[in-house]
Amino acid sequence: MCYYLTYKHIVTYDERRIMIKEERQQTIIRELDRNGSVSVSELAVRFNVSRMTIRRDLFEIEKNSQLKRTHGGAVLPTKSPNYSEPPTIKRMELLKEEKIRIAKAVASLIGEKEAIFLGSGTTTLYVAKELYERDDITVLSNAITIINELSMHGKMPIIGIGGFLRREEQSMIGHFAERVIEDLRVEKVIMGMRGVHPRFGLTSEDPQELMTDRKILGISDTVIIVADHTKIGHVSTSRTAPITAAKTIITTTNAQSELVHAIREQGVEVMQV
């Protein structure tokens, strides 16, 4: 059996192969988002794999309704021409192992009797799963997925934030949510971001989501941003806040070292797991 060593984690050969596959499929989805189409032959050259491997990737992604296969490639689904990112539940399997490692690291930072705010997203949903047994904290959230998850499996008090439903993210945003959020104060805010960049900061795709996220960032002195390695260096369309709005960014050892160093240079702690 072959093993790869990473920080506090021993990865088997099979696990590493799954991680590489997940990363490749995530990149294919992002390429579709940018260009609207992808080519089997070009992807095979880019990833140094066979065309059959790429065809299998496209087949698996298509099963989640995230693309439509064509002769020699794939395009965005016609039912969603402005599609940019798969819905929350479908994204749960993308880079799953990374997100679980990040979630475990976050859970270890939450102290007794703390009130925490969990923002929407797949990595924060994995954080919620790590908190099932905690009855000594209070969780606030504007994410329906997180509220549902903890109401079914958790033991702690939960405070849900109402507002305008953003269906694709299953989150509450907008004026009503912001009015409630701005009067809150918690020990820790834990959020995901579409992009985390040392120069362009924390970025988002949806202007309404952006305004709500800014309110959330302001209710604690300890803001923890959770981001799988594909988010580090990515820049989305709207700037939510400067990178220094985060006290800590938790990502994985797969993140580009130059970007991690540049973020640390600005006084932001970066934990890699």
Summary of the structure (lengths in Angstrom):
residues: 273
radius of gyration: 18.8
end to end distance: 22.8
largest distance: 57.0
contacts: 903
relative contact order: 0.11
helix: 40%
strand: 23%
